[in-house]
Amino acid sequence: MLKKKIASLQGKMTSEIEVNLARIFQKRQTQLYCIGTAKSGTHSIASMFNKTVRSQHEPQDNGLIEQILDFEAGRSSSQNLKKYIRTREKQLHLDVDSSQLNFFVLDILINEFNNAKFLLTIRDCYSWLNSIINDSLRRTTSKEWIKFRDFRFKPEVFEHQPEENILKEHGLYTLNGYLSYWAMHNKKALSTVPDERLLIVRTDQISNKAYEIAEFAGLTQNSIDLQKSHAFKNPTKYGILSKIDSDYLEQRVHHYCQPLMKQFFPEIKTMKDANL
């Protein structure tokens, strides 16, 4: 009985190794990086391609976070980060790499991989903020991701104001921290990637534009699984935004997000117009 179990395990291991080797040496069908923020549909992008091409969501995340934070803190050089990214690419050999972390090595990806294309998934700032808050409250995460949250939302820079005490009480970051990051991420992505290598898709239009995404990447419509085009829905809603002073919230949105909101979400004037 034990010999049979061992043989079965060995068979499974051999099969997995063969599959992994095949994936590594198989010619890439495309090289697409999704560079949207967290909660903008990056999980959906990875999922809808997953059965037909080599696609992953936030692969090797903890290691990449460590490299990014070391570089940003001056503990590592740009050459070390480039070397890490090159090695990582050889190991992963993905067709679709969908991760918010790609944004933080965007210059390297653009310059090192001339044939790569980039997809920016962009979500309106209200539903994005609501989703980020709900996700933070719903589940625990690794120490690496907690450090990365601090890096993105800058608690050492932004202090909670009286109007947003509800955020402080729940261990969340400030509106200034969240919204300044949303604006920075999307603005830089738009200004950094060459137009001919960039496709911009609103999060609420991923399903409708799935075939357009495939065409942009040089893939066929058969590469898309539309049933997976809205993955990782958060089932839990805490209603935190409704407990923040609405005038203060709209003031902060106007300060940080108005230009991009006006450009990509002209129909959303206030939080009341957003689909929360």
C-alpha positions in Angstrom: 0.0 0.0 0.0 2.8 2.4 1.0 4.7 1.6 -2.2 1.6 2.4 -4.3 1.3 5.8 -2.6 5.0 6.6 -3.1 4.7 5.6 -6.8 1.6 7.7 -7.1 3.3 10.7 -5.6 6.4 10.2 -7.7 4.2 10.1 -10.8 2.5 13.3 -9.9 5.8 15.0 -9.2 7.2 13.8 -12.5 4.0 15.1 -14.3 4.3 18.5 -12.6 8.0 18.8 -13.5 7.2 17.9 -17.2 4.4 20.5 -17.3 6.6 23.2 -15.8 9.5 22.4 -18.2 7.1 22.5 -21.1 5.8 25.9 -20.0 9.4 27.2 -19.7 10.6 26.1 -23.1 7.4 26.8 -24.9 7.6 29.9 -27.1 5.8 32.9 -25.6 2.6 33.8 -27.4 2.7 37.3 -26.1 4.3 39.4 -23.3 1.6 41.4 -21.6 1.9 43.2 -18.3 -1.2 44.4 -16.5 -0.1 47.4 -14.5 -3.3 48.6 -12.8 -3.6 49.3 -9.1 -4.8 46.7 -6.6 -8.6 46.2 -6.9 -8.7 47.4 -10.5 -9.2 44.0 -12.1 -5.7 42.6 -12.2 -7.0 39.3 -10.8 -9.6 39.2 -13.5 -7.1 39.8 -16.2 -4.9 36.9 -15.0 -7.9 34.6 -14.5 -9.5 35.1 -17.9 -6.3 34.1 -19.7 -5.2 31.3 -17.3 -6.4 28.2 -19.2 -5.0 29.1 -22.6 -1.7 30.9 -22.0 0.8 31.2 -19.2 -0.9 33.7 -16.9 -0.4 34.6 -13.3 -1.6 37.1 -10.8 1.1 38.8 -8.6 3.6 36.0 -9.1 6.5 35.9 -6.6 4.9 38.8 -4.8 6.8 38.8 -1.5 10.2 38.6 -3.2 9.4 41.4 -5.6 8.1 43.6 -2.8 11.3 43.1 -0.9 13.3 44.1 -4.0 11.2 47.2 -4.6 11.3 48.4 -1.0 15.1 47.8 -0.8 15.6 49.9 -4.0 13.3 52.7 -2.9 15.0 52.9 0.5 18.5 53.0 -1.1 19.5 49.6 0.2 19.9 48.3 -3.4 21.0 49.7 -6.7 19.0 50.0 -9.9 21.4 47.4 -11.5 20.5 44.9 -8.8 16.8 45.5 -9.4 17.3 45.1 -13.1 19.2 41.8 -12.6 16.5 40.5 -10.3 13.8 41.4 -12.9 15.7 39.7 -15.7 16.2 36.5 -13.7 12.6 36.5 -12.6 11.4 36.8 -16.2 13.5 33.8 -17.2 12.0 31.8 -14.3 8.4 32.7 -14.9 8.4 32.9 -18.7 4.8 34.2 -18.6 2.6 35.4 -21.4 0.4 37.5 -19.1 1.8 38.9 -15.8 -1.0 40.8 -14.1 0.1 42.6 -11.0 0.0 46.0 -9.3 3.7 45.4 -8.5 4.6 45.7 -12.2 4.0 49.4 -11.9 6.9 49.8 -9.5 9.3 48.3 -12.0 7.6 49.9 -15.0 10.7 51.7 -16.4 12.7 48.4 -16.3 9.9 46.4 -18.0 9.6 49.0 -20.7 13.3 49.3 -21.4 14.4 45.7 -21.0 11.6 44.0 -22.9 11.1 45.9 -26.2 8.2 43.6 -27.4 6.2 43.8 -24.2 2.8 45.5 -24.1 1.1 47.0 -21.2 -2.5 47.1 -20.0 -3.7 49.7 -17.5 -6.9 48.7 -15.8 -8.3 51.8 -14.2 -11.2 52.0 -11.7 -13.1 55.0 -10.5 -11.6 56.4 -7.3 -14.8 55.9 -5.2 -15.4 52.2 -5.9 -11.6 51.6 -5.8 -11.3 53.3 -2.4 -14.3 51.3 -1.1 -12.9 48.1 -2.4 -9.4 48.7 -0.9 -11.0 49.4 2.5 -13.2 46.4 2.4 -10.4 44.1 1.3 -8.1 45.4 4.1 -10.8 44.7 6.7 -11.8 41.4 5.3 -8.5 39.5 5.4 -5.1 39.4 7.0 -2.0 39.6 4.8 1.8 39.0 5.0 4.3 41.3 6.7 5.7 42.1 3.3 2.3 43.3 2.1 1.8 45.4 5.2 5.2 47.1 4.6 4.1 47.7 1.1 0.8 49.2 2.1 2.8 51.6 4.3 5.0 52.4 1.3 2.0 53.2 -0.9 -0.2 55.0 1.5 2.4 56.9 3.6 1.2 57.0 7.2 4.4 58.8 8.1 3.4 61.7 5.8 -0.4 61.9 6.2 -2.2 62.2 9.5 -5.9 61.4 10.1 -8.1 64.4 10.2 -11.1 64.6 12.5 -13.5 64.1 9.6 -12.1 60.6 9.0 -11.7 59.3 12.5 -13.6 56.1 11.4 -10.6 55.2 9.3 -8.2 55.6 12.2 -10.5 53.6 14.5 -10.3 50.7 12.1 -6.5 50.8 11.6 -6.9 52.2 8.0 -4.9 54.8 6.2 -6.0 58.4 5.5 -7.9 59.7 2.5 -4.9 61.7 1.5 -2.8 58.5 1.5 -5.2 56.4 -0.5 -6.3 59.0 -3.0 -2.8 60.5 -3.6 -1.6 57.0 -4.4 -4.5 56.3 -6.8 -3.8 59.5 -8.7 0.0 59.0 -8.8 -0.2 55.4 -10.0 -2.5 56.1 -12.8 -0.9 59.4 -13.9 2.6 57.8 -14.0 1.4 54.8 -15.9 -0.3 57.0 -18.5 2.7 59.3 -18.9 5.4 56.6 -18.9 4.3 53.8 -21.3 4.6 54.7 -25.0 1.1 55.1 -26.5 1.6 52.3 -29.0 2.4 49.9 -26.3 -0.4 50.8 -23.9 -4.1 49.8 -23.7 -6.3 51.5 -21.1 -9.5 49.7 -20.0 -11.9 50.7 -17.3 -12.4 48.0 -14.7 -16.2 48.0 -15.3 -15.6 47.3 -19.0 -13.1 44.4 -18.8 -15.7 41.8 -19.8 -16.9 43.9 -22.7 -13.4 44.6 -23.9 -11.9 41.2 -23.2 -11.6 40.4 -27.0 -10.0 43.8 -27.6 -7.5 43.1 -24.9 -6.6 39.7 -26.5 -6.2 41.4 -29.9 -4.0 44.1 -28.4 -1.8 41.3 -26.9 -1.7 39.5 -30.3 -3.8 36.6 -29.1 -7.0 35.0 -30.5 -10.5 35.4 -29.0 -10.2 31.7 -28.0 -7.6 32.7 -25.5 -10.3 34.4 -23.4 -12.5 32.8 -20.8 -15.3 35.4 -20.3 -16.6 33.6 -17.3 -13.4 34.5 -15.5 -13.4 38.1 -16.5 -14.7 39.3 -13.1 -12.8 37.2 -10.6 -12.0 37.7 -6.9 -15.2 39.6 -6.0 -15.2 40.8 -2.4 -18.4 39.5 -0.8 -18.1 41.6 2.4 -19.0 45.3 2.6 -18.4 47.4 5.7 -19.9 50.7 4.6 -17.0 52.7 6.0 -17.1 55.5 3.3 -20.7 56.3 4.2 -19.5 57.2 7.7 -16.9 59.7 6.6 -17.9 63.4 6.4 -19.1 63.6 2.8 -17.9 67.2 2.2 -14.4 66.3 3.3 -14.4 63.2 1.1 -15.5 65.1 -2.0 -12.9 67.8 -1.3 -10.1 65.2 -1.1 -11.4 63.5 -4.3 -11.5 66.8 -6.1 -8.0 67.7 -4.9 -6.3 64.5 -6.1 -8.5 62.8 -8.6 -10.6 65.3 -10.5 -8.5 65.4 -13.8 -8.5 61.6 -14.2 -12.0 61.1 -13.1 -13.2 63.7 -15.6 -11.2 62.1 -18.3 -12.2 58.4 -17.7 -15.3 58.6 -15.6 -17.2 61.7 -16.7 -20.5 60.3 -15.6 -19.4 60.0 -11.9 -19.6 63.4 -10.3 -19.8 62.4 -6.7 -19.8 59.2 -4.6 -23.5 58.9 -5.1 -22.9 58.3 -8.8 -20.4 55.4 -8.1 -21.4 51.8 -8.0 -20.4 50.8 -4.5 
